[in-house]
Amino acid sequence: MAILVLGGAGYIGSHAARALRRSGYEVVLYDNLSTGFRRLAQGFELVEGDIADEAKLRPVLARVDAVMHFAAHAYVGESVENPRKYFRNNVLGALSLLNSALDAGIRRFVFSSTCAVYGIPEQIPITEQTPREPVNPYGASKLFFENALEAYGRSYGLRSVSLRYFNAAGAAESGEIGELHDPETHLIPLALAASTENGPELQVYGSDYPTPDGTCLRDYIHVNDLADAHVRGLQYLERGGGEKGDDSLAVNLGTGRGHSVLEVIHAAENATGRPVRRKIGLRRPGDPPVLVADSAKAQRVLGWTAKRNLADIVSSAWTWMQENRVRHAA
Ligand SMILES: NC(=O)c1ccc[n+]([C@@H]2O[C@H](COP(=O)([O-])OP(=O)(O)OC[C@H]3O[C@@H](n4cnc5c(N)ncnc54)[C@H](O)[C@@H]3O)[C@@H](O)[C@H]2O)c1
């Protein structure tokens, strides 16, 4: 069975591609390399193109049985400054891809959604029934696409799984691939960088939240646990799975455990053996104090639970950071 991984030269897509291959699938990557990297696609067939390019996609879609869609812009702050860019890629581009896939006869679709669809929820942990009320254009663009998948499921028999990731982090344990974002906005790579000799100081946004140590709590999920969930999502579709009368499934992917910014800093210090230089600043507007998943549905429907904890995440990210620096310098 062949799978097209859109955005497969990016951080999470490149890990999912390897997990699919380990599970026996044939994998083709499709990416415009706007934020992706050729080296993350090494060892795979990579078709370079945009998801909105129907002519480019057509022959590739004709060769596969299912698609996994990771290709998107994914910076919350940038989406507030430049919503046009986000709606163009994550809505218009994604819809064009969805139509191309449907026209090619594809009926199995796995989508990278996000906990940003929930906005600032009133109740923690967040279940799939928590109202979806995004508070930024990025979250809104992802919610739009979830809605499109639901409508296409009802009307055209498209069967889909939307995976709502919490905070993706960590790297392949082999040190072969890992997180590469430019600019990097995620806490764990920034904390690790702040413990290196010339790395920039880490900015901590707020220490007066109603949390045990005053800093925000997030649910960090290892990228290889996410990758495993994608394989299970696909297998669920292959089994003909679907909740009663519903052809689109949405599940949270998190550990169910929140870690504060200070806990992450301590984990980074443990991994590197050096202090993380940081500056405690003011809160950032729009940051909810706590975002933690209820992941019972993923366990129940996909048989999935996260296997790796914060220490595993941080140590794999540190291994990757060192490997990458050596290879990059070579
Ligand atoms: N990183 C996280 O914590 C997180 C959390 C929730 C959801 N997500 C979602 O997961 C997905 C992957 O995120 P990531 O962190 O791996 O980001 P990434 O930027 O590393 O990967 C995205 C990939 O998609 C490609 N791409 C973007 N637009 C494209 C287009 N129009 N045509 C073809 N290729 C295109 C990029 O070149 C890149 O390789 C995204 O959809 C993101 O919204 C990420």
PDBQT file of the ligand as one rigid body, heavy atoms in Angstrom, charges set to zero:
ROOT
HETATM    1  N1  LIG A 401       5.002  21.313  15.572  1.00  0.00    +0.000 N 
HETATM    2  C1  LIG A 401       3.930  21.292  16.368  1.00  0.00    +0.000 C 
HETATM    3  O1  LIG A 401       4.027  21.367  17.600  1.00  0.00    +0.000 OA
HETATM    4  C2  LIG A 401       2.551  21.119  15.778  1.00  0.00    +0.000 A 
HETATM    5  C3  LIG A 401       1.455  21.072  16.648  1.00  0.00    +0.000 A 
HETATM    6  C4  LIG A 401       0.179  20.899  16.112  1.00  0.00    +0.000 A 
HETATM    7  C5  LIG A 401       0.013  20.750  14.740  1.00  0.00    +0.000 A 
HETATM    8  N2  LIG A 401       1.088  20.816  13.909  1.00  0.00    +0.000 N 
HETATM    9  C6  LIG A 401       0.849  20.654  12.467  1.00  0.00    +0.000 C 
HETATM   10  O2  LIG A 401       1.683  19.608  11.990  1.00  0.00    +0.000 OA
HETATM   11  C7  LIG A 401       2.066  19.845  10.651  1.00  0.00    +0.000 C 
HETATM   12  C8  LIG A 401       3.564  19.730  10.512  1.00  0.00    +0.000 C 
HETATM   13  O3  LIG A 401       4.200  20.671  11.376  1.00  0.00    +0.000 OA
HETATM   14  P1  LIG A 401       5.786  20.742  11.496  1.00  0.00    +0.000 P 
HETATM   15  O4  LIG A 401       6.094  21.244  12.865  1.00  0.00    +0.000 OA
HETATM   16  O5  LIG A 401       6.361  19.451  11.025  1.00  0.00    +0.000 OA
HETATM   17  O6  LIG A 401       6.090  21.923  10.470  1.00  0.00    +0.000 OA
HETATM   18  P2  LIG A 401       7.179  21.992   9.291  1.00  0.00    +0.000 P 
HETATM   19  O7  LIG A 401       7.189  23.414   8.821  1.00  0.00    +0.000 OA
HETATM   20  O8  LIG A 401       8.465  21.397   9.751  1.00  0.00    +0.000 OA
HETATM   21  O9  LIG A 401       6.548  21.055   8.164  1.00  0.00    +0.000 OA
HETATM   22  C9  LIG A 401       5.605  21.493   7.220  1.00  0.00    +0.000 C 
HETATM   23  C10 LIG A 401       6.078  20.989   5.848  1.00  0.00    +0.000 C 
HETATM   24  O10 LIG A 401       5.092  21.314   4.872  1.00  0.00    +0.000 OA
HETATM   25  C11 LIG A 401       5.723  21.887   3.736  1.00  0.00    +0.000 C 
HETATM   26  N3  LIG A 401       4.735  22.783   3.105  1.00  0.00    +0.000 N 
HETATM   27  C12 LIG A 401       4.131  23.871   3.644  1.00  0.00    +0.000 A 
HETATM   28  N4  LIG A 401       3.282  24.417   2.754  1.00  0.00    +0.000 NA
HETATM   29  C13 LIG A 401       3.348  23.649   1.626  1.00  0.00    +0.000 A 
HETATM   30  C14 LIG A 401       2.698  23.701   0.361  1.00  0.00    +0.000 A 
HETATM   31  N5  LIG A 401       1.839  24.672   0.071  1.00  0.00    +0.000 N 
HETATM   32  N6  LIG A 401       2.980  22.747  -0.544  1.00  0.00    +0.000 NA
HETATM   33  C15 LIG A 401       3.869  21.752  -0.265  1.00  0.00    +0.000 A 
HETATM   34  N7  LIG A 401       4.527  21.659   0.911  1.00  0.00    +0.000 NA
HETATM   35  C16 LIG A 401       4.260  22.599   1.849  1.00  0.00    +0.000 A 
HETATM   36  C17 LIG A 401       6.935  22.629   4.288  1.00  0.00    +0.000 C 
HETATM   37  O11 LIG A 401       7.949  22.846   3.333  1.00  0.00    +0.000 OA
HETATM   38  C18 LIG A 401       7.385  21.674   5.404  1.00  0.00    +0.000 C 
HETATM   39  O12 LIG A 401       8.271  20.688   4.916  1.00  0.00    +0.000 OA
HETATM   40  C19 LIG A 401       1.510  21.223  10.280  1.00  0.00    +0.000 C 
HETATM   41  O13 LIG A 401       0.321  21.034   9.563  1.00  0.00    +0.000 OA
HETATM   42  C20 LIG A 401       1.232  21.858  11.638  1.00  0.00    +0.000 C 
HETATM   43  O14 LIG A 401       0.184  22.785  11.546  1.00  0.00    +0.000 OA
HETATM   44  C21 LIG A 401       2.356  20.999  14.392  1.00  0.00    +0.000 A 
ENDROOT
TORSDOF 0
